[in-house]
């Protein structure tokens, strides 16, 4: 707005200069008429008629004196007006320069015609480095269409609009908010733009963080909803079993039927173990969401061996051959969480081995375009491509006869990998083709043994 006032004052100064020109034209037209009128008046006075030849010079002197007085008065008035305009312009410029907001003016082709001191400080350049140049170099390519659309929408009826976009500075990408005003001439043609901007990077970061937290809260709520389902369904089933068998245990104990008593107690023990497994896994699932434990550097092969030892009972019972590839790289991660990932992936492969005659599970690593990838490969029942994304959902289990589980194993593995900032996925050509569960971890990964 202040720059707009200066623009109007400069137009007024130009108008005053034009007025001086028309004053001179008016005087040139007025002098012959005034000379004739004075000559007629002097010729009617008896005394003045006696002047004879001196009458014409007298008339000229009177006209010159009048013109001098007129021009002097008009000139003094104009000088005072110009000085007032200059003082006003200086005050306005001082106010603009003292603003903490970024202020600039630019032509319809985005060429800068004015920037204030705050603008220069923000972008770390001198004023003459901006003048006559476009400001497009400060706007990322993906943001330019947004700015162009904002400026193109301005009209005499809606001359200003606010837009937020990123800018390129010496310190990296920042966020700014600009209020752009279009200035039109008397004919309604676009003459110039004036813009006032401010840095809103911290506000934008807070907004993005709030959105991230809101998304995390939605995920938490979804997890809680699924856990509620588990508690009300999966935990209720073994509890009903235990409750129903307690009466029979009491009767068999009273009657001395030790054989039936032993059988019922085994069922109760199995149901209790099932409830314990569910509660432990749900507790681990919520804990993995916060990777607060220590990150350390270790050999991946050592964790792979520990994971196979933890599930050695299942391996022996199912007759699965587990192999660990040699020369696996050294990784930097949370050891207990990575151990949980491998244990769950191995158990999942054993569960879904099907009736494979020679069941095998292979633990290894490979390099691809995304970097180092770790995997657990099996020759089991495989996974249909349409189900490969869904297998990592909470409590989702493939339909397979004789397979028990909570549906938490793969969800736990996914949560642990993502807590490290990594990614997990499955590769399978379909039913009966086996599966390869892959995951990647960010950060430094080296090959060979630790020294």
C-alpha positions, 0 to 999 in steps of 0.5 A: 500500500505504501509503495502504491502511494509513492507511485501515485505521488510520482504521477502527480509530480509528472502532472505538475511538470505538464502544468508548467508547460501549459502555463507558458502556452497560456501566457503566450496566448494571453500576451497579445490580447493583454498588449492590445487592451493596455494599448487601447487604455493608454491611448484614451488618457490625454497625459499618456498620449503625450508619451508618444514613442515611449508608450510601447516600451512601457506596455512591454515593461508592464507585461514583462513585470506581470509575467515575472510576478505570475511565474514567480508565484506559480514556480514557488507554489510548485516548488513547495508542492514538489518538496512536500511530495519528496518529503512524503515519499521519503517518509513512505520509503523509510517506513517500507525499508524499516518493515520486517516483512519482505516487500517487492514490486515487479512487472507483469513479466515478473521482473523486479522493480523494487525490493526493500532491505528486508528482502535483500537480507532474507535472500543474502543479496545486494539491491542492485542484484535484484533490479531488472531481474526475474524472481523465478530462480527463487521459486522451485519448479513445482511451485511456479505454476501455483504462483502464476495461477495466483497472479493471473487471477488478479483483476480490478475487482479482486486486486489482491490474493494471498498464496503460500509456497516454498522458496530457495534460499542459501539455507535451503528450502523455506516456506513463505506467505505472500499477499500479492496486489495488482496495480492497474492504470486508469484504463484498467490495464495491468501495470505492476504488482506489489507483494508483501511476504513473510517467512512461515517455515516454523508454522509449516513445520508445526502443521506438518508435524501435527499432520504426522501425529494425527496420522500416527494417532489414526494408526494407533486407534486402528491398532487399538480397535483390532486389539479390542477385536482380538481381546473380545474374540481370540482371547475369549475362545480359550477363556471359554474353553478353560471355564467349561473344562473346570467343571469337568476337572472337578467332577473327574477329580472327585470320581478319580478318573485320572485319565480324563483329568489329565487330558482336560488339564492338558487342554487347559494348559494349552489354552492358557499358553495361547492366551499368554502368547496373545498378550505377549505379542500385543505388548510387544506390538505396542512397544515396537512402535517406539524405537527407544532402545539402543542402536548398535552395530553387529553381524547379521549372521549372529542374529540369524543364528540366535533366531533359529535357536529360539525356534529350534523346537519348531524346526525340529518338530516340522523337520525343516532344513534352515540354512544361513548364507555365509558372509552376511553384512554387518548392520546397525540396528536395534538388536532385539527388534531385528531378532524379533523380525527374523524369529517371526519370519522363520516361524511364519515360513514353518507354519505355512510350509504345507505338505512340502516333502523337503521343507527348506528355509534360507536366510540371506542377503542380496544387493539390488537397486534399492541397496542391501536387502535381507530375506527369509525364503521358503518353499512352502505354500506361497502367497497369491499376488492379490494377497501379498499386501494384506499379509502384513495387516494386523491379525490377518491370517492366510486361510490354511488348514491346520495353521494356528497363530494370532495373525500378529507375527508379520504385523510385528515384523513390519512394525519393527522394520518400519521403526528403523525407517526400513521397508518390508515386502513379500515376493511369491509367484503364487500358490505352491511356489514358495515365498521370500520375505524381504526387508531393507534397513537404512543407515551404514551397512558393511560387509565382512566381520567386525574387528 
